[in-house]
């Protein structure tokens, strides 16, 4: 296990470095970063002075070596938009995104397991058909549309919740609800399919023949057997949420997290802030992958860690 963890950490460092280096190359070679960061009315002299100030007048190789050295100290330069260290802006907004993900995905996980299990007990029944219908709707509807519909119903029409922003617990409800619906649908359908497969296996029929109750069989045997694939799909859903869903949800509902900050950084041509955001997200995704592998091995020691 220790060898596996060390190997994955080394691979993770390479992945984070590769992603960040790719962003560096793309932002330097595609277009003129100085033109992106300065207003259109700036003169050639102003552009030259600004390029010299932030080191963009140096050769690409020199800029890259300096960039690699700065990564080690988390020095991505000052945000041109916020006028302070870019990494400071990222660390300030990151807890808001993590809170949103924790509440949204946490609710999806907690609801999907009983919904999927109950649905699997009677495939084709009324509860199963209702659950499948809700699941298909959750997968079919894009999150930006869900967010707009939620605003129209709960904020504009019913006036139960604020339309956007962050401040009280009520501000968290709409973003978390919008973020949770698609993962809830995917988790529920996965639990249902896995549970039906497990319930048809011989060990379940043997346990029933020995007189074990269905509740005990579900709790002790089947739920444990579907835990590894559930962890895997939860990990991919967490990565997808961190790297994409939050950008949509935070932008639509003006939640001041890392996704909204990324959009604002692109709109303002804030090169240094974008680099810091990409680095932190890549680091978190690699960390999530390693933690999930360790948890899967702990749940099922038979799993190969290659």
Secondary structure, DSSP 8 states (H G I E B T S, - for coil): -HHHHHHHHHHHHHHHHHHHHHHHHHHHHSS-HHHHHS-TT--HHHHHHHHHHTTTTS-HHHHHHHHHHHHHTT---B-TTTSSBHHHHHHHHHHHHHHHHHHHHHHHHHHHHHHHHHHHHTTTSHHHHHHHHHHHHHHHS-HHHHHHHHIIIIIIIS--S-SS--SSHHHHHHHHHHHHHHHHHHHHHHHHHHHHHHHTSHHHHHHHHTT--HHHHIIIIIHHHTHHHHHHHHHHHHHHIIIIIHHHHHHHTT--SHHHHHHHHHHTT-HHHHHHHHHHHHHHHHHHHHHHHHHHHHH-TTS---
